[in-house]
Amino acid sequence: MLSRERVESVLDRVRPMMQADGGDIELVEVSGNSARIRLTGMCSGCPSAHMTLYMGVEMALREEIKEFEELQVV
Amino acid sequence: MRIPTQFSIDQVVVGHSARMRAIFDFVKVVSRSDSSVIITGESGTGKEVIANMLHHQSARRHQPFVAVSCALFSETLIETELFGHERGAFTGAIKDKPGRFELAQGGTLFLDDIDDVPLSMQVKLLRALQNREVERVGGTRTIPVNVRIITGTKRDLKQLVTEGKFREDLYYRLNVLPIVLPPLRERREDIPVLIDHFLRRFSRDRGIDVPDISPVVRHAFSRYRWPGNVRELENACERIVQTCTCGTVRVGCLAASVLFGATSLPDAPALPAMEPPKSISLDDRLKEVESNLIGWALKVADGNKSKAAELLNIKRSTLGDRIARCGIAVQNDSSEPMQASA
């Protein structure tokens, strides 16, 4: 089972930039080897941002955590 | 192919870097000459743009400019592509076809990816350049050609010569006027100018206003390595113009590779301060702060509202009102701890 800390450590790589731009990523839940995140702040309503961050964060998670399965943006 | 159909000098951005200014000055000088030019630069650094400039500033500008990538063709095909063929030279050669040399007659021939030309073909190329004439495949007559030769290479040809992969005699024939284009990461000071240029161009094409760019995005662009150089930056800008929905480019608009690439660089300079937003809604902001703090308290209190109210120094009933007002979903009953997920 995946720990929140490991997921958070990957999210922390992009957080400083997101926060400097008035947004953030919130880790809603980790269950099994999957995670759910939520975009907050400036970019939260933008479909392009959802697509970008969804792809980017999932790619980074899979790279760093071999057993990672699925990311959901809620 | 990626040859721009309508090239104009105005489309070219010079930038601030001393290296690019020196290159453009050199281009101005050598465009008057007819000598061979060899342009070395990584993929996407603008070799073809420079070749185009050389042609369009030369006395040959009213004659054809023909660009061909030598990497596109197999060893046998490249010969017919460059020199042409006669009818019946091989199966499928149903009519005479002029080669690129003939098509560029009087003008400029840009041979890109010259480092991909096989050794056997290099001999034929050298002979064509030395004698200034070509012979079509399957033909017997020689055709005199008057073309200026510009070559492009992504690898250092001198190095290929020492490795025995490129003919020395051809190298010296081509290497009269060398131009070396720096990768974008070595002239980062030009990135802002290029961003503005490309955003303006793509916005105009799409008929929308040029979007604002947040300082954080500029920062990320300045730090990213740009392995695909200017072409990659151009594509990133096109993507932004096509996908931005709010009129301001923020980190969310960036391609994932740029975003993560910019954050993984070592010796990262500090992030720029956030620009004051043009206008904000105080009520919305306060609500956001309030719901964040209530969320925090509920989390710390394991979902117990009485404890959360204590943490926030408000009454239990007030907390209930505020939770309802902010529309926070409380999943668990106050007495039960929130689902632990670790």
Interface residues (C-beta under 8 A of the other chain):
Chain A: S3 R4 E5 R13 V14 P16 M17 M18 A20 D21 G22 G23 E29 V30 S31 L39 M42 C43 G45 C46 P47 S48 A49 H50 M51 T52 L53 M55 G56 V57 M59 A60
Chain B: S214 P215 V216 V217 H219 A220 T243 C244 T245 C246 R250 V251 G252 C253 L254 A255 A256 S257 L259 F260 A262 T263 S264 L271 P272 A273 M274 P277 S341 A342
